Amino acid sequence: MEIFVQQLINGLTLGSIYGLIAIGYTMVFGIIGMVNFAHGDVFMLSAFIALIFFLILTTWLGISSIALALLIVLVIAMALTSLWGWAIERIAYRPLRGSFRLAPLISAIGVSIFLSNFVQVSQGARNKPTPPMVGDVIVLFQGASGYNVALSYKQIIIMVTTAVLLTIFWYIVQKTSLGRAQRACEQDRKMAALLGINVDQTISLTFVIGAALAAVAGTMYLLYYGVVSFNDGFVPGVKAFTAAVLGGIGSLPGAVLGGLIIGLIETFWSAYFTIEYKDVAAFSILAIVLIFMPSGILGRPEVEKV
């Protein structure tokens, strides 16, 4: 029982990180119908930005408050990564929007390779560790075997951050003028433009929001694992996209729900079976769910226009 509760906490933490990345996938796909395969590498880039500025603040500038340093790092990472997201959309995707369907996909793969190689050349191929940021834990209870079930402060930060951001961006999409413009572009971009909506600006802002969420996920990833590498964008990116599809592409709560499910499957499979096949288990569950629920758990069936 103690191991089960501990793995449940670990799985929810990992799933929260996947969910934050998955929101970026589902927002972009919902509006322009394109899988932004560079999103995972944007997440990796944001983790490096967070690492660099955390070391600058704590080592060079001598900021001793970890909470203050993390808050500043989070703001800087969101700002710089949002700029990258805007530039990627403006340079790599917008010129190809009216082209054949595979052109933006090929461009996305090219951007992904560029970002990965750029970080590898500029930061090196070795893993980049960071000093422990938050090390305190709360012991919830002790089992009969002497095993302590613990909840760390960094796990609390990650889960609370995910819940707060999901609430904020759900409100933005459902209740604000930007959200109405996004939903109008999702249904019909040409008609939205005829009604006075700036489609290009709406899509650019969607990429900016997705990149900002990737920056939060990258900072939380660095906080949780304490190490980052140039190739850390591919696998989390694929799993986050899997989470978005599992939860229902186009649904923000579905993206986070899918991330939590993927995180729990990985964690429990690693604890009770073999860690080598945890990815196989996650993708097998995805295949089974899509057989019976093709639109995902919370997704809406696609309506063909005639």
NUDRENKE-124839 format. One record per residue (C-alpha): x, y, z. Coordinates in nm, 2 decimals. Example, Ala and Ser with C-alpha at 12.3 -4.5 7.8 and 13.67 -1.06 7.14 Angstrom:
2
SITE / u / v / w
SITE / 1.23 / -0.45 / 0.78
SITE / 1.37 / -0.11 / 0.71
This chain:
306
SITE / u / v / w
SITE / 0.00 / 0.00 / 0.00
SITE / 0.28 / 0.24 / 0.08
SITE / 0.45 / 0.18 / -0.25
SITE / 0.12 / 0.23 / -0.43
SITE / 0.06 / 0.57 / -0.27
SITE / 0.41 / 0.68 / -0.34
SITE / 0.40 / 0.58 / -0.70
SITE / 0.06 / 0.75 / -0.73
SITE / 0.22 / 1.08 / -0.61
SITE / 0.52 / 1.03 / -0.85
SITE / 0.28 / 0.95 / -1.14
SITE / 0.07 / 1.26 / -1.09
SITE / 0.38 / 1.47 / -1.08
SITE / 0.52 / 1.33 / -1.40
SITE / 0.18 / 1.35 / -1.56
SITE / 0.14 / 1.72 / -1.47
SITE / 0.46 / 1.79 / -1.67
SITE / 0.33 / 1.60 / -1.97
SITE / 0.00 / 1.78 / -1.93
SITE / 0.16 / 2.12 / -1.95
SITE / 0.34 / 2.03 / -2.27
SITE / 0.03 / 1.86 / -2.41
SITE / -0.18 / 2.18 / -2.38
SITE / 0.05 / 2.35 / -2.63
SITE / 0.00 / 2.06 / -2.88
SITE / -0.37 / 2.06 / -2.84
SITE / -0.41 / 2.44 / -2.88
SITE / -0.21 / 2.46 / -3.20
SITE / -0.37 / 2.15 / -3.35
SITE / -0.72 / 2.28 / -3.25
SITE / -0.67 / 2.60 / -3.45
SITE / -0.47 / 2.51 / -3.76
SITE / -0.50 / 2.13 / -3.76
SITE / -0.12 / 2.08 / -3.76
SITE / 0.09 / 1.88 / -3.52
SITE / 0.37 / 2.11 / -3.40
SITE / 0.65 / 1.85 / -3.38
SITE / 0.89 / 2.12 / -3.27
SITE / 0.70 / 2.18 / -2.95
SITE / 0.90 / 1.92 / -2.76
SITE / 1.22 / 2.09 / -2.85
SITE / 1.08 / 2.42 / -2.75
SITE / 1.02 / 2.26 / -2.41
SITE / 1.38 / 2.14 / -2.40
SITE / 1.51 / 2.49 / -2.50
SITE / 1.31 / 2.64 / -2.22
SITE / 1.46 / 2.40 / -1.97
SITE / 1.81 / 2.52 / -2.08
SITE / 1.70 / 2.89 / -2.05
SITE / 1.57 / 2.82 / -1.70
SITE / 1.90 / 2.65 / -1.61
SITE / 2.12 / 2.93 / -1.74
SITE / 1.93 / 3.20 / -1.57
SITE / 1.90 / 3.01 / -1.24
SITE / 2.28 / 2.98 / -1.23
SITE / 2.32 / 3.34 / -1.32
SITE / 2.08 / 3.45 / -1.04
SITE / 2.22 / 3.22 / -0.77
SITE / 2.59 / 3.21 / -0.86
SITE / 2.67 / 3.54 / -1.02
SITE / 2.41 / 3.78 / -0.86
SITE / 2.41 / 3.60 / -0.53
SITE / 2.03 / 3.57 / -0.48
SITE / 1.99 / 3.33 / -0.18
SITE / 1.61 / 3.30 / -0.19
SITE / 1.53 / 2.99 / -0.40
SITE / 1.17 / 3.09 / -0.42
SITE / 1.25 / 3.44 / -0.56
SITE / 1.51 / 3.29 / -0.80
SITE / 1.26 / 3.04 / -0.93
SITE / 0.99 / 3.30 / -0.98
SITE / 1.23 / 3.53 / -1.18
SITE / 1.35 / 3.23 / -1.38
SITE / 1.00 / 3.12 / -1.46
SITE / 0.91 / 3.47 / -1.59
SITE / 1.23 / 3.50 / -1.80
SITE / 1.19 / 3.15 / -1.94
SITE / 0.82 / 3.22 / -2.04
SITE / 0.91 / 3.55 / -2.20
SITE / 1.21 / 3.42 / -2.40
SITE / 1.04 / 3.09 / -2.50
SITE / 0.73 / 3.28 / -2.61
SITE / 0.96 / 3.49 / -2.84
SITE / 1.09 / 3.17 / -2.98
SITE / 0.74 / 3.04 / -3.03
SITE / 0.64 / 3.36 / -3.21
SITE / 0.95 / 3.35 / -3.44
SITE / 0.90 / 2.98 / -3.53
SITE / 0.53 / 3.05 / -3.63
SITE / 0.62 / 3.36 / -3.82
SITE / 0.92 / 3.21 / -4.01
SITE / 0.86 / 2.84 / -4.04
SITE / 0.48 / 2.79 / -4.04
SITE / 0.29 / 3.11 / -4.16
SITE / 0.45 / 3.11 / -4.52
SITE / 0.34 / 2.75 / -4.56
SITE / -0.02 / 2.78 / -4.43
SITE / -0.17 / 2.78 / -4.77
SITE / 0.06 / 2.51 / -4.91
SITE / -0.01 / 2.14 / -4.94
SITE / -0.09 / 1.96 / -4.61
SITE / 0.25 / 1.80 / -4.55
SITE / 0.46 / 2.11 / -4.60
SITE / 0.40 / 2.25 / -4.24
SITE / 0.47 / 1.91 / -4.10
SITE / 0.80 / 1.88 / -4.28
SITE / 0.88 / 2.24 / -4.17
SITE / 0.80 / 2.14 / -3.81
SITE / 1.04 / 1.84 / -3.82
SITE / 1.31 / 2.07 / -3.96
SITE / 1.26 / 2.32 / -3.68
SITE / 1.28 / 2.04 / -3.43
SITE / 1.61 / 1.92 / -3.57
SITE / 1.74 / 2.28 / -3.58
SITE / 1.66 / 2.35 / -3.22
SITE / 1.81 / 2.02 / -3.10
SITE / 2.13 / 2.08 / -3.29
SITE / 2.15 / 2.44 / -3.19
SITE / 2.13 / 2.35 / -2.82
SITE / 2.38 / 2.07 / -2.87
SITE / 2.63 / 2.30 / -3.04
SITE / 2.58 / 2.60 / -2.80
SITE / 2.56 / 2.40 / -2.48
SITE / 2.74 / 2.08 / -2.55
SITE / 2.62 / 1.72 / -2.56
SITE / 2.67 / 1.63 / -2.20
SITE / 2.40 / 1.64 / -1.94
SITE / 2.37 / 1.97 / -1.76
SITE / 2.30 / 1.94 / -1.39
SITE / 2.18 / 2.21 / -1.16
SITE / 2.23 / 2.24 / -0.78
SITE / 1.93 / 2.11 / -0.58
SITE / 1.66 / 2.37 / -0.58
SITE / 1.40 / 2.24 / -0.34
SITE / 1.49 / 1.94 / -0.13
SITE / 1.25 / 1.94 / 0.16
SITE / 0.99 / 1.66 / 0.19
SITE / 0.67 / 1.60 / 0.39
SITE / 0.64 / 1.25 / 0.53
SITE / 0.28 / 1.16 / 0.50
SITE / 0.29 / 0.83 / 0.69
SITE / 0.51 / 0.53 / 0.76
SITE / 0.40 / 0.18 / 0.66
SITE / 0.44 / -0.14 / 0.86
SITE / 0.75 / -0.23 / 0.67
SITE / 0.92 / 0.10 / 0.77
SITE / 0.87 / 0.25 / 0.42
SITE / 0.80 / 0.63 / 0.44
SITE / 0.55 / 0.77 / 0.20
SITE / 0.68 / 1.13 / 0.12
SITE / 0.55 / 1.42 / -0.07
SITE / 0.82 / 1.67 / -0.17
SITE / 0.77 / 2.04 / -0.20
SITE / 0.88 / 2.04 / -0.56
SITE / 0.60 / 1.78 / -0.63
SITE / 0.35 / 2.01 / -0.47
SITE / 0.48 / 2.31 / -0.67
SITE / 0.45 / 2.11 / -1.00
SITE / 0.10 / 1.98 / -0.94
SITE / -0.04 / 2.31 / -0.81
SITE / 0.12 / 2.50 / -1.10
SITE / -0.04 / 2.27 / -1.35
SITE / -0.39 / 2.30 / -1.18
SITE / -0.36 / 2.68 / -1.17
SITE / -0.25 / 2.72 / -1.53
SITE / -0.51 / 2.48 / -1.66
SITE / -0.78 / 2.69 / -1.48
SITE / -0.64 / 3.02 / -1.62
SITE / -0.61 / 2.90 / -1.98
SITE / -0.95 / 2.73 / -1.97
SITE / -1.10 / 3.06 / -1.86
SITE / -0.91 / 3.24 / -2.14
SITE / -1.03 / 3.00 / -2.41
SITE / -1.39 / 2.99 / -2.29
SITE / -1.46 / 3.35 / -2.15
SITE / -1.24 / 3.60 / -2.33
SITE / -1.23 / 3.77 / -2.67
SITE / -0.91 / 3.59 / -2.75
SITE / -1.07 / 3.26 / -2.67
SITE / -1.37 / 3.33 / -2.89
SITE / -1.14 / 3.43 / -3.17
SITE / -0.95 / 3.10 / -3.13
SITE / -1.26 / 2.90 / -3.13
SITE / -1.39 / 3.08 / -3.44
SITE / -1.06 / 3.02 / -3.62
SITE / -1.08 / 2.65 / -3.52
SITE / -1.43 / 2.62 / -3.68
SITE / -1.36 / 2.82 / -4.00
SITE / -1.06 / 3.05 / -4.06
SITE / -1.20 / 3.21 / -4.37
SITE / -1.54 / 3.30 / -4.21
SITE / -1.36 / 3.43 / -3.90
SITE / -1.15 / 3.66 / -4.12
SITE / -1.47 / 3.79 / -4.29
SITE / -1.62 / 3.87 / -3.95
SITE / -1.32 / 4.09 / -3.86
SITE / -1.10 / 3.85 / -3.66
SITE / -0.73 / 3.89 / -3.72
SITE / -0.65 / 3.53 / -3.80
SITE / -0.28 / 3.57 / -3.83
SITE / -0.26 / 3.75 / -3.49
SITE / -0.48 / 3.49 / -3.32
SITE / -0.26 / 3.20 / -3.45
SITE / 0.06 / 3.38 / -3.34
SITE / -0.08 / 3.44 / -2.99
SITE / -0.17 / 3.07 / -2.97
SITE / 0.19 / 2.97 / -3.05
SITE / 0.31 / 3.23 / -2.79
SITE / 0.07 / 3.08 / -2.53
SITE / 0.18 / 2.72 / -2.61
SITE / 0.55 / 2.82 / -2.59
SITE / 0.49 / 2.99 / -2.26
SITE / 0.33 / 2.67 / -2.12
SITE / 0.62 / 2.47 / -2.26
SITE / 0.85 / 2.71 / -2.06
SITE / 0.66 / 2.64 / -1.74
SITE / 0.69 / 2.27 / -1.81
SITE / 1.06 / 2.30 / -1.88
SITE / 1.12 / 2.49 / -1.56
SITE / 0.92 / 2.23 / -1.36
SITE / 1.12 / 1.95 / -1.54
SITE / 1.44 / 2.11 / -1.43
SITE / 1.31 / 2.16 / -1.08
SITE / 1.20 / 1.79 / -1.06
SITE / 1.49 / 1.61 / -1.22
SITE / 1.78 / 1.86 / -1.17
SITE / 1.94 / 1.78 / -1.50
SITE / 1.87 / 1.85 / -1.87
SITE / 2.02 / 1.74 / -2.20
SITE / 1.99 / 1.85 / -2.56
SITE / 1.79 / 1.54 / -2.65
SITE / 1.54 / 1.57 / -2.38
SITE / 1.28 / 1.73 / -2.62
SITE / 1.20 / 1.43 / -2.83
SITE / 1.07 / 1.17 / -2.59
SITE / 0.87 / 1.40 / -2.35
SITE / 0.74 / 1.57 / -2.67
SITE / 0.61 / 1.25 / -2.82
SITE / 0.46 / 1.14 / -2.49
SITE / 0.29 / 1.48 / -2.44
SITE / 0.14 / 1.45 / -2.79
SITE / 0.03 / 1.11 / -2.70
SITE / -0.14 / 1.25 / -2.39
SITE / -0.31 / 1.52 / -2.60
SITE / -0.45 / 1.25 / -2.84
SITE / -0.55 / 1.03 / -2.55
SITE / -0.74 / 1.30 / -2.37
SITE / -0.90 / 1.44 / -2.69
SITE / -0.71 / 1.67 / -2.92
SITE / -0.85 / 2.02 / -2.89
SITE / -0.96 / 1.98 / -2.53
SITE / -0.75 / 2.16 / -2.26
SITE / -0.88 / 1.94 / -1.97
SITE / -0.84 / 1.64 / -2.19
SITE / -0.47 / 1.72 / -2.25
SITE / -0.40 / 1.74 / -1.88
SITE / -0.61 / 1.43 / -1.82
SITE / -0.41 / 1.24 / -2.08
SITE / -0.08 / 1.36 / -1.94
SITE / -0.19 / 1.23 / -1.59
SITE / -0.29 / 0.89 / -1.74
SITE / 0.04 / 0.86 / -1.93
SITE / 0.24 / 0.96 / -1.62
SITE / 0.05 / 0.71 / -1.39
SITE / 0.09 / 0.42 / -1.64
SITE / 0.46 / 0.48 / -1.67
SITE / 0.52 / 0.51 / -1.30
SITE / 0.31 / 0.21 / -1.20
SITE / 0.45 / -0.01 / -1.48
SITE / 0.81 / 0.08 / -1.37
SITE / 0.73 / 0.00 / -1.01
SITE / 0.54 / -0.33 / -1.05
SITE / 0.68 / -0.47 / -1.38
SITE / 0.99 / -0.38 / -1.58
SITE / 1.10 / -0.03 / -1.65
SITE / 1.22 / -0.12 / -2.00
SITE / 0.86 / -0.16 / -2.13
SITE / 0.70 / 0.14 / -1.96
SITE / 0.67 / 0.32 / -2.30
SITE / 0.52 / 0.01 / -2.46
SITE / 0.26 / 0.00 / -2.19
SITE / 0.17 / 0.37 / -2.24
SITE / 0.13 / 0.35 / -2.61
SITE / -0.06 / 0.02 / -2.59
SITE / -0.32 / 0.19 / -2.36
SITE / -0.34 / 0.48 / -2.62
SITE / -0.41 / 0.23 / -2.90
SITE / -0.68 / 0.05 / -2.69
SITE / -0.85 / 0.37 / -2.60
SITE / -0.86 / 0.50 / -2.96
SITE / -1.01 / 0.18 / -3.08
SITE / -1.32 / 0.23 / -2.87
SITE / -1.30 / 0.62 / -2.84
SITE / -1.15 / 0.75 / -3.16
SITE / -1.18 / 1.11 / -3.05
SITE / -1.01 / 1.05 / -2.72
SITE / -1.15 / 1.06 / -2.37
SITE / -1.28 / 1.42 / -2.37
SITE / -1.26 / 1.49 / -2.74
SITE / -1.55 / 1.59 / -2.97
SITE / -1.63 / 1.39 / -3.28
SITE / -1.52 / 1.57 / -3.59
SITE / -1.80 / 1.69 / -3.81
SITE / -1.75 / 1.68 / -4.18
SITE / -1.85 / 2.00 / -4.37
SITE / -2.05 / 1.95 / -4.68
